[in-house]
Amino acid sequence: MAKKAKTNSYFKLGLILLGVAIFTLLAANIYKNILDNKINNSYLGKFVSSIGYNEIANAKLEFSGDTFLYISYTGEKKIYDLEVKLKKLIKENNLNDQTILLDMTTQTKNSNYIAKLNDVLELNEIKISDIPAIIYYRDDKVTAIIDSKNQMLSSGDFLQLLEQYEIVKSYR
């Protein structure tokens, strides 16, 4: 009888371990799916106006005196993290209405998308080399461009731009 009880205990322990393993795998899979979904959607797109690549020409007509065109794509954690930091700066400085997101996710599959983007945006003297990038329009003219040519664009780069053109007071 004791041998049967011992076997029964091992069986129950085995079922519990199997249940824990299955639960752990399911939880990890759900977490990964949530994380992937979060990364594949623009964080900044929920807080500022968004346009698609085919809407650039029409959107340029509606740029106000000071407009920031944030050009980016989705699908990478570093981009998502950048957008979280940019959103904080935009919100702190009340730039929501002056910031527009241009999502280039579908165009990045094309090898010459940067050249086409420069053409569509009519960038002649100063051009974008890599995205993410921010173009500052003042009085409907390109005043400055910060991009990811030398290193990944950061919220500090954007803050420097804001300070340089006295859009915000220097924090230093």
N, C-alpha and C positions, 0 to 999 in steps of 0.2 A: 504494500500500500504506500509506503514512504517513497519507493522508487517511482510510482505513478504520479504522486504529488510533485516530486522533484522534476519529472519530465513535463508535467503540466506548467510548472513555474517557468521552466526554460522556454516553453512554447509561448506563454504570455509575454515574457521578456522579449522574445524574438519579434512578436507582433508589435509590441510597443516601439522597438527600435526601427522596424520597417515603417511604421506610421510616422515616426519622427523624421526619418530620412525622406519620405515622400512629401511631408509637410514642408521641410526645408527646401527641397527642390522646387516645389510649387511657389513658395514665398520668394525664392531667388529669381525665378522666372518672371513672376509678376513685377518685382522690383525692377528688373532689367527692362521690361516692356514699358513701364512708367517712365523710367529714365530716358529710354530711346525716344519715346513720344515727346517728352519735355524738350529734349535737344533738337528734335526735328521741327519744332515750332518756335518762331521768333518770340522771345520774351519781350522785347521792346515793341513789337507789333501790337501789343495789347494796350499800349499807352500813348502811341503817337500815330499819326496818319501813315498809311501804307499804300504804296503803289507798286504795280507790276512793271516789268520791263517795257511792255507795249504801251504803257500809259505815260511815259516820260515826257514826250512832246507836249501833251495837254497839261500835265502837272506843272511844267516849267512856266507856263503862262500865268499860273495862279500863285507863284512864289511871292511872298510878301517882301517887305524891306530887308529883313534879316531872316534868312532861311538856312537851315542845316539839312543837307541831304546825306543821310547815313546809308551807305551802300554795303550790303553784306549778303550772306547766305546762311543757311541753317545746316545742321547735321553734325556739328562738332561741339564738344563740351567747351572748348576755349572761346568759341564765338558766343555761346550761351552765357558764359561767365562774364565776358566783355559787355554784353547787352544788359546784364543785371547791374553792373557798375555804371554804365552810361545812363541807364534809367534813373538811377539815384541822382546823378549830376543834373540831368534834365529836369527832374521833379524839383530839386532844391532851388534851381534857378528859373523856374517857371518858363521853360522853353518847350513845353509840350506842343503848343500851337505853331512853333517855328521849326519843328523837327519833322522830317519826313523820312520814312524807311523805304528804301528801294531793295526789294528782295531779288537777288540774282541766282537763287538756288538752281533753277532749271537751266540758266544760261552757262553756268560754270562747266557744264559738260562739253561745251564748244571750245575748241582750243584757242580761238582768237576773240573771245568774248570781251576782253579788256579793250582791244582796238575798236570793236563795234560800239562799246559803251562810250568811249571817248568821242567817237563820231556822233552818236545820238545826243550826247550832252553838249556837243559843239565845243569841246575842249581843245583849244589850239595851242596856246602858249604854255599853260600848265596842264599836265595830263596825269591821269591815274595810272599807276604802275601795277598795283595789286590791291585786292580787297581783303578785308573790310577797309572802307575809306569814308571820310567825311568831307563834303564840299560845302564851304561857307559862301553863300550868295548874299551880297549886300547890294541893295538897290538893283536887283535882277542881274548882277554881274558876278562872275566867279571872283572871289576875293582871295580865298585860300583853299588849299587841298592838303589834307593829311591822310596818308594811306599806309599800307603795310609793306612798302617796298623793302625797307631795311630791317624792320622788325614788326611783329604783330602790333597793330593799333592798340592803344590803351586808353583808359579813361583819363589818365594823366595828360596824354597828348591832346585830348579834347579840352581839358581844363586849361592847358597852356594856350590853346587857340582862343578860348573865351576870354582869358586874361589879356592876351596880346591885343585883341580888338576891343578891349574894355567893355565887354558885354557883361562881365561879372567883375567884382572887385577882387584883387589879388588876395589869396589866403595866406600869403607869406609874410 
